[in-house]
Amino acid sequence: EPIRSFYNKDNKIGVLVIPGLGNFGRYGLSFWKVTGETMQSGTSSSLTLTTLKSLGFFDGQIHIQVQKIPNNDGTLLVQVSLAVPKKGRKIPKRLGEAVVKEIAQSMVQASSRRTRQTLARKSQNKRFKEVGKRQADKRRQSRFEREKLLEEMAEDRRRRWQRSNPDAGRYRPSGH
């Protein structure tokens, strides 16, 4: 059964709901606070979560690091580590490994989802621009053809008027 998490961005406090940790082996709540956050020029970022004192079922820190591997088509390296102090309340090894594994999988899924969304947004933007360009080209072409047709009609009208009017070239309204 997966681990669920809830996070409050204002206080930088979160809760992990861990199956098999609580009383009678049901669910246990583990309260976390963000104690360290770094981002290095879009290639690497890390996050350190620390348990809140006297809350939850164990004490410790989780360090999450995500690195973009250069020259490898945007491949990400996700590292998650759990540290429990010697005098702190311990978590069973099996559950500790499950927590680390679930968090790593969650990070990979979140980053791949975000990458897919970004690519889809770029694709939509490109298609939107292409459609706009095509429509603008059509409007310009139809406007050009319409003006050309109007000019031809005006020229034809002038020719017909000159043919039907014998004084067409010589008539001056002022009489000169």
HELIX and SHEET records of a PDB file:
HELIX    1   1 ASN A   23  GLY A   25  5                                   3    
HELIX    2   2 LYS A   93  SER A  164  1                                  72    
SHEET    1   A 6 ARG A   4  ASN A   8  0                                        
SHEET    2   A 6 ILE A  13  PRO A  19 -1                                        
SHEET    3   A 6 TYR A  27  GLN A  40 -1                                        
SHEET    4   A 6 SER A  44  THR A  51 -1                                        
SHEET    5   A 6 GLN A  61  LYS A  68 -1                                        
SHEET    6   A 6 LEU A  76  ALA A  83 -1                                        
END                                                                             
